[in-house]
Amino acid sequence: MTAKIIDGKAIAAKRRAAVAVRVAELKAAGVAPGLAVVIVGADPASQVYVRNKHKACEETGIHSFSYELPETTTQDELLALVTELNARDDVHGVLVQFPLPAHIDEDAVIEAIDIGKDVDGFHPESIGRLVVGKDTFVSCTPAGVMVLLEESGIDLTGKDVLVLGRSNNVGKPAALLALARNATVTVCHSRTRDLADHVRAADVVIVAIGRPEMVKGDWIGEGAVVIDVGINRTEDGRLVGDVEFETAKERASAITPVPGGVGPMTIAMLLENTVKSAARSAGVE
Ligand code: GUN
């Protein structure tokens, strides 16, 4: 079997176009959606991510407010800025880019964000609401994974879904979202025994382990769906996922490429969360 390639770029573009329409409607109703993005220090990868977020806002008509703070910013100064942004009526989403410098406690920053503006979905209360099935902002990458599956016509009901990785921002919420879609969910991680056997038994494999090509193609069950969240640069400069793509695609029924699979969805979901927050704040959800 040769897999259908799930085109995250196309699906993200479609969702972004829908965001632009919704932004125009909200503006016509007197609400201009706004996202504040805060970066501390000059980490080159973070600078690229942040630039892409601003660009995506611009393209969809969302106002983006940029805060570039020096590496020496204290935790108190950053918390004071978050408090100020929480209170602003023209800011509907507050995003502090991670990682932060080592002298700042990331958990304290996440917890300072108003959960009504937690468009990253990282706040423990947002995650708690996801656990109990209440409406909440969902972390953008796992939310994007669910959209890729839905847009590809893949229903998780009754399926054996394997989530590989247990991070708070990807693996755990992905598992909860799959469970809410009636999947039978297994979460595996770096300490799991017989990982290949777990992968072989799964109908859908969501991999977010952060290790280049760790999941071998011959581990994939015939006809399984493979969602690869990983993005890693190899020593020879190639971008690869956490799954061995070329061999996996000969066994899977559908697979996401790297790049161009899950990656583009993260920002699309951030825009959707920002618009949802703006609509909610104006009572026009
Ligand atoms: N750093 C890498 N990805 C993300 C993200 O999605 N949100 C934030 N806040 N920081 C990140």
py3Dmol code that shows the C-alpha trace and the ligand (Angstrom):
import py3Dmol

protein = """\
ATOM      1  CA  MET A   1       0.000   0.000   0.000  1.00  0.00           C
ATOM      2  CA  THR A   2       1.265   3.495  -0.775  1.00  0.00           C
ATOM      3  CA  ALA A   3      -0.105   6.100   1.599  1.00  0.00           C
ATOM      4  CA  LYS A   4      -2.166   9.134   0.805  1.00  0.00           C
ATOM      5  CA  ILE A   5      -0.049  12.137   1.803  1.00  0.00           C
ATOM      6  CA  ILE A   6      -1.924  14.405   4.208  1.00  0.00           C
ATOM      7  CA  ASP A   7      -1.229  17.908   2.925  1.00  0.00           C
ATOM      8  CA  GLY A   8      -0.972  20.052   6.049  1.00  0.00           C
ATOM      9  CA  LYS A   9       0.011  23.096   4.046  1.00  0.00           C
ATOM     10  CA  ALA A  10      -3.201  22.967   2.008  1.00  0.00           C
ATOM     11  CA  ILE A  11      -5.396  22.198   5.027  1.00  0.00           C
ATOM     12  CA  ALA A  12      -3.785  25.022   7.031  1.00  0.00           C
ATOM     13  CA  ALA A  13      -4.262  27.431   4.108  1.00  0.00           C
ATOM     14  CA  LYS A  14      -7.958  26.527   3.963  1.00  0.00           C
ATOM     15  CA  ARG A  15      -8.375  27.117   7.701  1.00  0.00           C
ATOM     16  CA  ARG A  16      -6.463  30.419   7.503  1.00  0.00           C
ATOM     17  CA  ALA A  17      -8.722  31.592   4.698  1.00  0.00           C
ATOM     18  CA  ALA A  18     -11.728  30.809   6.918  1.00  0.00           C
ATOM     19  CA  VAL A  19     -10.088  32.757   9.759  1.00  0.00           C
ATOM     20  CA  ALA A  20      -9.675  35.781   7.472  1.00  0.00           C
ATOM     21  CA  VAL A  21     -13.400  35.692   6.633  1.00  0.00           C
ATOM     22  CA  ARG A  22     -14.327  35.450  10.322  1.00  0.00           C
ATOM     23  CA  VAL A  23     -11.959  38.314  11.218  1.00  0.00           C
ATOM     24  CA  ALA A  24     -13.627  40.510   8.596  1.00  0.00           C
ATOM     25  CA  GLU A  25     -17.058  39.637  10.043  1.00  0.00           C
ATOM     26  CA  LEU A  26     -15.901  40.436  13.563  1.00  0.00           C
ATOM     27  CA  LYS A  27     -14.404  43.735  12.464  1.00  0.00           C
ATOM     28  CA  ALA A  28     -17.698  44.619  10.758  1.00  0.00           C
ATOM     29  CA  ALA A  29     -19.383  43.884  14.108  1.00  0.00           C
ATOM     30  CA  GLY A  30     -16.936  46.259  15.841  1.00  0.00           C
ATOM     31  CA  VAL A  31     -14.434  43.740  17.249  1.00  0.00           C
ATOM     32  CA  ALA A  32     -10.864  43.715  15.951  1.00  0.00           C
ATOM     33  CA  PRO A  33      -9.181  40.458  17.087  1.00  0.00           C
ATOM     34  CA  GLY A  34      -5.757  41.062  18.637  1.00  0.00           C
ATOM     35  CA  LEU A  35      -2.888  38.778  19.629  1.00  0.00           C
ATOM     36  CA  ALA A  36       0.038  39.852  21.818  1.00  0.00           C
ATOM     37  CA  VAL A  37       3.236  37.896  21.303  1.00  0.00           C
ATOM     38  CA  VAL A  38       6.035  38.266  23.841  1.00  0.00           C
ATOM     39  CA  ILE A  39       9.579  37.057  23.249  1.00  0.00           C
ATOM     40  CA  VAL A  40      12.366  37.320  25.808  1.00  0.00           C
ATOM     41  CA  GLY A  41      15.944  37.176  24.545  1.00  0.00           C
ATOM     42  CA  ALA A  42      17.231  36.403  21.082  1.00  0.00           C
ATOM     43  CA  ASP A  43      16.915  32.651  20.539  1.00  0.00           C
ATOM     44  CA  PRO A  44      17.113  32.378  16.717  1.00  0.00           C
ATOM     45  CA  ALA A  45      14.541  29.567  16.400  1.00  0.00           C
ATOM     46  CA  SER A  46      12.071  31.456  18.625  1.00  0.00           C
ATOM     47  CA  GLN A  47      12.598  34.603  16.568  1.00  0.00           C
ATOM     48  CA  VAL A  48      11.618  32.696  13.418  1.00  0.00           C
ATOM     49  CA  TYR A  49       8.512  31.223  15.087  1.00  0.00           C
ATOM     50  CA  VAL A  50       7.464  34.636  16.389  1.00  0.00           C
ATOM     51  CA  ARG A  51       8.016  36.294  13.020  1.00  0.00           C
ATOM     52  CA  ASN A  52       5.825  33.626  11.395  1.00  0.00           C
ATOM     53  CA  LYS A  53       3.090  34.247  13.954  1.00  0.00           C
ATOM     54  CA  HIS A  54       3.080  37.983  13.246  1.00  0.00           C
ATOM     55  CA  LYS A  55       3.040  37.329   9.498  1.00  0.00           C
ATOM     56  CA  ALA A  56       0.097  34.948   9.812  1.00  0.00           C
ATOM     57  CA  CYS A  57      -1.809  37.541  11.857  1.00  0.00           C
ATOM     58  CA  GLU A  58      -1.128  40.184   9.263  1.00  0.00           C
ATOM     59  CA  GLU A  59      -2.345  37.917   6.448  1.00  0.00           C
ATOM     60  CA  THR A  60      -5.623  37.167   8.198  1.00  0.00           C
ATOM     61  CA  GLY A  61      -6.318  40.686   9.494  1.00  0.00           C
ATOM     62  CA  ILE A  62      -5.622  39.953  13.162  1.00  0.00           C
ATOM     63  CA  HIS A  63      -3.840  42.784  14.983  1.00  0.00           C
ATOM     64  CA  SER A  64      -0.578  41.531  16.393  1.00  0.00           C
ATOM     65  CA  PHE A  65       1.219  43.328  19.184  1.00  0.00           C
ATOM     66  CA  SER A  66       4.886  42.553  19.471  1.00  0.00           C
ATOM     67  CA  TYR A  67       6.922  42.678  22.694  1.00  0.00           C
ATOM     68  CA  GLU A  68      10.622  41.943  22.290  1.00  0.00           C
ATOM     69  CA  LEU A  69      12.206  41.973  25.713  1.00  0.00           C
ATOM     70  CA  PRO A  70      15.912  41.677  26.529  1.00  0.00           C
ATOM     71  CA  GLU A  71      17.431  38.476  27.909  1.00  0.00           C
ATOM     72  CA  THR A  72      17.953  40.321  31.225  1.00  0.00           C
ATOM     73  CA  THR A  73      14.209  40.872  31.784  1.00  0.00           C
ATOM     74  CA  THR A  74      13.263  39.778  35.295  1.00  0.00           C
ATOM     75  CA  GLN A  75      10.430  37.417  36.059  1.00  0.00           C
ATOM     76  CA  ASP A  76       8.573  40.223  37.835  1.00  0.00           C
ATOM     77  CA  GLU A  77       8.874  42.489  34.800  1.00  0.00           C
ATOM     78  CA  LEU A  78       7.533  39.752  32.521  1.00  0.00           C
ATOM     79  CA  LEU A  79       4.666  38.948  34.916  1.00  0.00           C
ATOM     80  CA  ALA A  80       3.806  42.664  35.059  1.00  0.00           C
ATOM     81  CA  LEU A  81       3.587  42.777  31.261  1.00  0.00           C
ATOM     82  CA  VAL A  82       1.352  39.676  31.208  1.00  0.00           C
ATOM     83  CA  THR A  83      -0.923  41.290  33.804  1.00  0.00           C
ATOM     84  CA  GLU A  84      -1.133  44.440  31.700  1.00  0.00           C
ATOM     85  CA  LEU A  85      -1.961  42.429  28.539  1.00  0.00           C
ATOM     86  CA  ASN A  86      -4.581  40.400  30.437  1.00  0.00           C
ATOM     87  CA  ALA A  87      -6.381  43.660  31.191  1.00  0.00           C
ATOM     88  CA  ARG A  88      -6.350  45.120  27.698  1.00  0.00           C
ATOM     89  CA  ASP A  89      -9.576  45.074  25.692  1.00  0.00           C
ATOM     90  CA  ASP A  90      -7.797  45.058  22.324  1.00  0.00           C
ATOM     91  CA  VAL A  91      -5.760  41.944  23.205  1.00  0.00           C
ATOM     92  CA  HIS A  92      -7.685  38.669  22.957  1.00  0.00           C
ATOM     93  CA  GLY A  93      -4.748  36.295  23.056  1.00  0.00           C
ATOM     94  CA  VAL A  94      -1.577  36.468  25.162  1.00  0.00           C
ATOM     95  CA  LEU A  95       1.297  34.304  23.988  1.00  0.00           C
ATOM     96  CA  VAL A  96       4.689  34.205  25.674  1.00  0.00           C
ATOM     97  CA  GLN A  97       7.137  32.364  23.431  1.00  0.00           C
ATOM     98  CA  PHE A  98       9.042  29.470  25.030  1.00  0.00           C
ATOM     99  CA  PRO A  99      11.710  28.621  25.965  1.00  0.00           C
ATOM    100  CA  LEU A 100      12.309  31.488  28.376  1.00  0.00           C
ATOM    101  CA  PRO A 101      15.738  32.320  29.848  1.00  0.00           C
ATOM    102  CA  ALA A 102      16.685  29.982  32.690  1.00  0.00           C
ATOM    103  CA  HIS A 103      16.138  32.613  35.417  1.00  0.00           C
ATOM    104  CA  ILE A 104      12.399  32.800  34.620  1.00  0.00           C
ATOM    105  CA  ASP A 105       9.966  30.163  35.864  1.00  0.00           C
ATOM    106  CA  GLU A 106       7.893  29.151  32.820  1.00  0.00           C
ATOM    107  CA  ASP A 107       5.116  27.662  34.945  1.00  0.00           C
ATOM    108  CA  ALA A 108       4.682  30.967  36.799  1.00  0.00           C
ATOM    109  CA  VAL A 109       4.346  32.762  33.468  1.00  0.00           C
ATOM    110  CA  ILE A 110       1.831  30.268  32.064  1.00  0.00           C
ATOM    111  CA  GLU A 111      -0.233  30.524  35.236  1.00  0.00           C
ATOM    112  CA  ALA A 112      -0.242  34.333  35.073  1.00  0.00           C
ATOM    113  CA  ILE A 113      -2.026  34.328  31.716  1.00  0.00           C
ATOM    114  CA  ASP A 114      -5.775  34.925  31.947  1.00  0.00           C
ATOM    115  CA  ILE A 115      -7.330  31.602  30.885  1.00  0.00           C
ATOM    116  CA  GLY A 116      -9.757  33.559  28.700  1.00  0.00           C
ATOM    117  CA  LYS A 117      -6.723  34.707  26.682  1.00  0.00           C
ATOM    118  CA  ASP A 118      -4.714  31.474  26.908  1.00  0.00           C
ATOM    119  CA  VAL A 119      -4.604  30.893  23.150  1.00  0.00           C
ATOM    120  CA  ASP A 120      -1.653  28.491  23.567  1.00  0.00           C
ATOM    121  CA  GLY A 121      -3.815  26.305  25.812  1.00  0.00           C
ATOM    122  CA  PHE A 122      -0.882  25.744  28.175  1.00  0.00           C
ATOM    123  CA  HIS A 123      -2.513  26.959  31.421  1.00  0.00           C
ATOM    124  CA  PRO A 124      -3.186  24.089  33.875  1.00  0.00           C
ATOM    125  CA  GLU A 125      -6.816  25.189  34.089  1.00  0.00           C
ATOM    126  CA  SER A 126      -7.170  25.034  30.294  1.00  0.00           C
ATOM    127  CA  ILE A 127      -5.704  21.516  30.360  1.00  0.00           C
ATOM    128  CA  GLY A 128      -7.954  20.574  33.283  1.00  0.00           C
ATOM    129  CA  ARG A 129     -10.994  21.709  31.315  1.00  0.00           C
ATOM    130  CA  LEU A 130      -9.855  19.508  28.434  1.00  0.00           C
ATOM    131  CA  VAL A 131      -9.599  16.549  30.832  1.00  0.00           C
ATOM    132  CA  VAL A 132     -13.213  16.950  31.964  1.00  0.00           C
ATOM    133  CA  GLY A 133     -14.550  17.729  28.491  1.00  0.00           C
ATOM    134  CA  LYS A 134     -15.366  21.419  29.007  1.00  0.00           C
ATOM    135  CA  ASP A 135     -14.939  24.020  26.292  1.00  0.00           C
ATOM    136  CA  THR A 136     -11.416  25.407  26.466  1.00  0.00           C
ATOM    137  CA  PHE A 137      -8.480  26.609  24.432  1.00  0.00           C
ATOM    138  CA  VAL A 138      -6.645  23.544  23.232  1.00  0.00           C
ATOM    139  CA  SER A 139      -2.902  23.491  22.666  1.00  0.00           C
ATOM    140  CA  CYS A 140      -2.396  24.352  19.000  1.00  0.00           C
ATOM    141  CA  THR A 141      -0.292  21.433  17.766  1.00  0.00           C
ATOM    142  CA  PRO A 142      -2.535  18.599  19.029  1.00  0.00           C
ATOM    143  CA  ALA A 143      -5.607  20.617  17.984  1.00  0.00           C
ATOM    144  CA  GLY A 144      -4.026  20.808  14.516  1.00  0.00           C
ATOM    145  CA  VAL A 145      -3.474  17.038  14.504  1.00  0.00           C
ATOM    146  CA  MET A 146      -7.207  16.497  15.101  1.00  0.00           C
ATOM    147  CA  VAL A 147      -8.082  18.889  12.274  1.00  0.00           C
ATOM    148  CA  LEU A 148      -5.738  17.033   9.899  1.00  0.00           C
ATOM    149  CA  LEU A 149      -7.516  13.763  10.755  1.00  0.00           C
ATOM    150  CA  GLU A 150     -10.989  15.300  10.413  1.00  0.00           C
ATOM    151  CA  GLU A 151     -10.197  17.054   7.144  1.00  0.00           C
ATOM    152  CA  SER A 152      -8.826  13.748   5.814  1.00  0.00           C
ATOM    153  CA  GLY A 153     -12.084  11.958   6.688  1.00  0.00           C
ATOM    154  CA  ILE A 154     -10.465   9.798   9.382  1.00  0.00           C
ATOM    155  CA  ASP A 155     -12.897   9.056  12.215  1.00  0.00           C
ATOM    156  CA  LEU A 156     -11.235   7.895  15.442  1.00  0.00           C
ATOM    157  CA  THR A 157     -14.302   6.166  16.898  1.00  0.00           C
ATOM    158  CA  GLY A 158     -13.334   2.698  18.077  1.00  0.00           C
ATOM    159  CA  LYS A 159      -9.837   2.976  16.634  1.00  0.00           C
ATOM    160  CA  ASP A 160      -6.693   1.987  18.498  1.00  0.00           C
ATOM    161  CA  VAL A 161      -4.783   5.260  18.684  1.00  0.00           C
ATOM    162  CA  LEU A 162      -1.204   5.244  19.865  1.00  0.00           C
ATOM    163  CA  VAL A 163       0.283   8.509  21.074  1.00  0.00           C
ATOM    164  CA  LEU A 164       4.048   8.359  21.283  1.00  0.00           C
ATOM    165  CA  GLY A 165       5.272  11.126  23.614  1.00  0.00           C
ATOM    166  CA  ARG A 166       3.835  12.469  26.860  1.00  0.00           C
ATOM    167  CA  SER A 167       4.623  16.185  26.860  1.00  0.00           C
ATOM    168  CA  ASN A 168       2.105  18.533  28.476  1.00  0.00           C
ATOM    169  CA  ASN A 169       1.681  20.512  25.269  1.00  0.00           C
ATOM    170  CA  VAL A 170       1.459  17.751  22.667  1.00  0.00           C
ATOM    171  CA  GLY A 171       1.352  14.106  23.806  1.00  0.00           C
ATOM    172  CA  LYS A 172      -1.017  14.437  26.757  1.00  0.00           C
ATOM    173  CA  PRO A 173      -3.552  16.743  25.045  1.00  0.00           C
ATOM    174  CA  ALA A 174      -3.396  14.616  21.866  1.00  0.00           C
ATOM    175  CA  ALA A 175      -4.324  11.577  23.944  1.00  0.00           C
ATOM    176  CA  LEU A 176      -7.224  13.444  25.592  1.00  0.00           C
ATOM    177  CA  LEU A 177      -8.504  14.730  22.253  1.00  0.00           C
ATOM    178  CA  ALA A 178      -8.385  11.229  20.743  1.00  0.00           C
ATOM    179  CA  LEU A 179     -10.219   9.868  23.790  1.00  0.00           C
ATOM    180  CA  ALA A 180     -12.901  12.542  23.389  1.00  0.00           C
ATOM    181  CA  ARG A 181     -13.300  11.260  19.807  1.00  0.00           C
ATOM    182  CA  ASN A 182     -14.033   7.769  21.135  1.00  0.00           C
ATOM    183  CA  ALA A 183     -10.669   6.211  20.362  1.00  0.00           C
ATOM    184  CA  THR A 184      -9.030   3.547  22.498  1.00  0.00           C
ATOM    185  CA  VAL A 185      -5.884   5.390  23.462  1.00  0.00           C
ATOM    186  CA  THR A 186      -2.440   4.137  24.446  1.00  0.00           C
ATOM    187  CA  VAL A 187       0.310   6.554  25.449  1.00  0.00           C
ATOM    188  CA  CYS A 188       3.885   5.354  24.958  1.00  0.00           C
ATOM    189  CA  HIS A 189       7.124   7.151  25.824  1.00  0.00           C
ATOM    190  CA  SER A 190      10.866   6.757  26.152  1.00  0.00           C
ATOM    191  CA  ARG A 191      10.527   4.143  28.908  1.00  0.00           C
ATOM    192  CA  THR A 192       7.933   1.994  27.144  1.00  0.00           C
ATOM    193  CA  ARG A 193       8.924  -1.630  26.639  1.00  0.00           C
ATOM    194  CA  ASP A 194       8.363  -3.283  23.249  1.00  0.00           C
ATOM    195  CA  LEU A 195       7.544  -0.014  21.548  1.00  0.00           C
ATOM    196  CA  ALA A 196       7.585  -1.545  18.066  1.00  0.00           C
ATOM    197  CA  ASP A 197       4.843  -4.003  19.102  1.00  0.00           C
ATOM    198  CA  HIS A 198       2.640  -1.140  20.331  1.00  0.00           C
ATOM    199  CA  VAL A 199       3.146   0.732  17.078  1.00  0.00           C
ATOM    200  CA  ARG A 200       2.369  -2.388  14.996  1.00  0.00           C
ATOM    201  CA  ALA A 201      -0.957  -2.859  16.803  1.00  0.00           C
ATOM    202  CA  ALA A 202      -2.212   0.719  16.294  1.00  0.00           C
ATOM    203  CA  ASP A 203      -4.722   1.938  13.702  1.00  0.00           C
ATOM    204  CA  VAL A 204      -3.522   5.521  14.135  1.00  0.00           C
ATOM    205  CA  VAL A 205      -0.057   6.531  15.350  1.00  0.00           C
ATOM    206  CA  ILE A 206       0.595  10.090  16.571  1.00  0.00           C
ATOM    207  CA  VAL A 207       4.317  10.550  17.121  1.00  0.00           C
ATOM    208  CA  ALA A 208       5.713  13.456  19.152  1.00  0.00           C
ATOM    209  CA  ILE A 209       8.896  12.122  20.692  1.00  0.00           C
ATOM    210  CA  GLY A 210      11.435  14.552  19.201  1.00  0.00           C
ATOM    211  CA  ARG A 211      13.905  11.950  17.910  1.00  0.00           C
ATOM    212  CA  PRO A 212      14.770  11.886  14.230  1.00  0.00           C
ATOM    213  CA  GLU A 213      13.314   8.868  12.373  1.00  0.00           C
ATOM    214  CA  MET A 214      13.028   6.881  15.572  1.00  0.00           C
ATOM    215  CA  VAL A 215       9.879   5.069  14.463  1.00  0.00           C
ATOM    216  CA  LYS A 216      10.903   2.644  11.741  1.00  0.00           C
ATOM    217  CA  GLY A 217       8.751   2.152   8.672  1.00  0.00           C
ATOM    218  CA  ASP A 218       8.380  -1.586   9.247  1.00  0.00           C
ATOM    219  CA  TRP A 219       6.836  -0.914  12.668  1.00  0.00           C
ATOM    220  CA  ILE A 220       3.806   0.641  10.996  1.00  0.00           C
ATOM    221  CA  GLY A 221       0.785  -1.644  10.680  1.00  0.00           C
ATOM    222  CA  GLU A 222      -0.464  -2.238   7.151  1.00  0.00           C
ATOM    223  CA  GLY A 223      -3.054   0.480   6.446  1.00  0.00           C
ATOM    224  CA  ALA A 224      -2.405   2.505   9.604  1.00  0.00           C
ATOM    225  CA  VAL A 225      -2.588   6.305   9.702  1.00  0.00           C
ATOM    226  CA  VAL A 226       0.651   8.062  10.692  1.00  0.00           C
ATOM    227  CA  ILE A 227       0.771  11.587  12.075  1.00  0.00           C
ATOM    228  CA  ASP A 228       4.320  12.781  12.587  1.00  0.00           C
ATOM    229  CA  VAL A 229       4.635  15.812  14.869  1.00  0.00           C
ATOM    230  CA  GLY A 230       8.433  15.709  14.934  1.00  0.00           C
ATOM    231  CA  ILE A 231      10.648  18.143  13.115  1.00  0.00           C
ATOM    232  CA  ASN A 232      14.358  17.524  13.384  1.00  0.00           C
ATOM    233  CA  ARG A 233      17.370  18.687  11.442  1.00  0.00           C
ATOM    234  CA  THR A 234      19.861  15.943  10.581  1.00  0.00           C
ATOM    235  CA  GLU A 235      23.624  16.430  10.520  1.00  0.00           C
ATOM    236  CA  ASP A 236      23.528  16.673   6.732  1.00  0.00           C
ATOM    237  CA  GLY A 237      20.963  19.476   6.973  1.00  0.00           C
ATOM    238  CA  ARG A 238      17.763  17.599   6.032  1.00  0.00           C
ATOM    239  CA  LEU A 239      14.498  18.162   7.899  1.00  0.00           C
ATOM    240  CA  VAL A 240      13.040  14.877   9.054  1.00  0.00           C
ATOM    241  CA  GLY A 241      10.236  13.787  11.313  1.00  0.00           C
ATOM    242  CA  ASP A 242      10.192  11.268  14.130  1.00  0.00           C
ATOM    243  CA  VAL A 243       9.075   8.577  11.667  1.00  0.00           C
ATOM    244  CA  GLU A 244      11.092   7.028   8.848  1.00  0.00           C
ATOM    245  CA  PHE A 245       8.899   8.503   6.126  1.00  0.00           C
ATOM    246  CA  GLU A 246       9.981   6.671   2.963  1.00  0.00           C
ATOM    247  CA  THR A 247       9.458   3.203   4.401  1.00  0.00           C
ATOM    248  CA  ALA A 248       6.419   4.120   6.510  1.00  0.00           C
ATOM    249  CA  LYS A 249       4.543   5.499   3.522  1.00  0.00           C
ATOM    250  CA  GLU A 250       4.704   2.083   1.825  1.00  0.00           C
ATOM    251  CA  ARG A 251       2.720   0.543   4.688  1.00  0.00           C
ATOM    252  CA  ALA A 252       0.451   3.355   5.898  1.00  0.00           C
ATOM    253  CA  SER A 253      -2.893   4.305   4.351  1.00  0.00           C
ATOM    254  CA  ALA A 254      -2.270   7.996   5.120  1.00  0.00           C
ATOM    255  CA  ILE A 255       0.751   9.863   6.455  1.00  0.00           C
ATOM    256  CA  THR A 256       1.846  13.432   7.150  1.00  0.00           C
ATOM    257  CA  PRO A 257       5.084  14.612   5.541  1.00  0.00           C
ATOM    258  CA  VAL A 258       7.797  16.641   7.309  1.00  0.00           C
ATOM    259  CA  PRO A 259       7.858  19.489   6.547  1.00  0.00           C
ATOM    260  CA  GLY A 260       4.361  20.346   5.325  1.00  0.00           C
ATOM    261  CA  GLY A 261       2.303  18.102   7.601  1.00  0.00           C
ATOM    262  CA  VAL A 262       1.561  19.035  11.208  1.00  0.00           C
ATOM    263  CA  GLY A 263       3.862  22.094  11.237  1.00  0.00           C
ATOM    264  CA  PRO A 264       1.651  24.497   9.283  1.00  0.00           C
ATOM    265  CA  MET A 265      -1.363  23.582  11.429  1.00  0.00           C
ATOM    266  CA  THR A 266       0.047  24.991  14.667  1.00  0.00           C
ATOM    267  CA  ILE A 267      -0.168  28.620  13.590  1.00  0.00           C
ATOM    268  CA  ALA A 268      -3.549  28.061  11.903  1.00  0.00           C
ATOM    269  CA  MET A 269      -4.916  26.834  15.248  1.00  0.00           C
ATOM    270  CA  LEU A 270      -3.365  29.793  17.079  1.00  0.00           C
ATOM    271  CA  LEU A 271      -5.254  32.123  14.747  1.00  0.00           C
ATOM    272  CA  GLU A 272      -8.481  30.164  15.303  1.00  0.00           C
ATOM    273  CA  ASN A 273      -8.030  30.345  19.068  1.00  0.00           C
ATOM    274  CA  THR A 274      -7.441  34.106  18.891  1.00  0.00           C
ATOM    275  CA  VAL A 275     -10.576  34.638  16.820  1.00  0.00           C
ATOM    276  CA  LYS A 276     -12.563  32.428  19.189  1.00  0.00           C
ATOM    277  CA  SER A 277     -11.366  34.526  22.118  1.00  0.00           C
ATOM    278  CA  ALA A 278     -12.258  37.792  20.352  1.00  0.00           C
ATOM    279  CA  ALA A 279     -15.725  36.521  19.439  1.00  0.00           C
ATOM    280  CA  ARG A 280     -16.301  35.294  22.975  1.00  0.00           C
ATOM    281  CA  SER A 281     -15.213  38.595  24.516  1.00  0.00           C
ATOM    282  CA  ALA A 282     -17.716  40.391  22.291  1.00  0.00           C
ATOM    283  CA  GLY A 283     -20.485  37.861  22.978  1.00  0.00           C
ATOM    284  CA  VAL A 284     -20.747  36.933  19.270  1.00  0.00           C
ATOM    285  CA  GLU A 285     -19.272  33.448  19.403  1.00  0.00           C
TER     286      GLU A 285
END
"""
ligand_1 = """\
11
GUN
N 7.787 27.439 21.597
C 7.718 26.476 20.647
N 6.434 26.270 20.287
C 5.675 27.106 21.037
C 4.279 27.359 21.111
O 3.450 26.752 20.429
N 3.910 28.329 22.005
C 4.795 28.991 22.779
N 4.321 29.891 23.624
N 6.106 28.760 22.735
C 6.536 27.834 21.867
"""
view = py3Dmol.view(width=600, height=400)
view.addModel(protein, "pdb")
view.setStyle({"model": 0}, {"cartoon": {"style": "trace"}})
view.addModel(ligand_1, "xyz")
view.setStyle({"model": 1}, {"stick": {}})
view.zoomTo()
view.show()
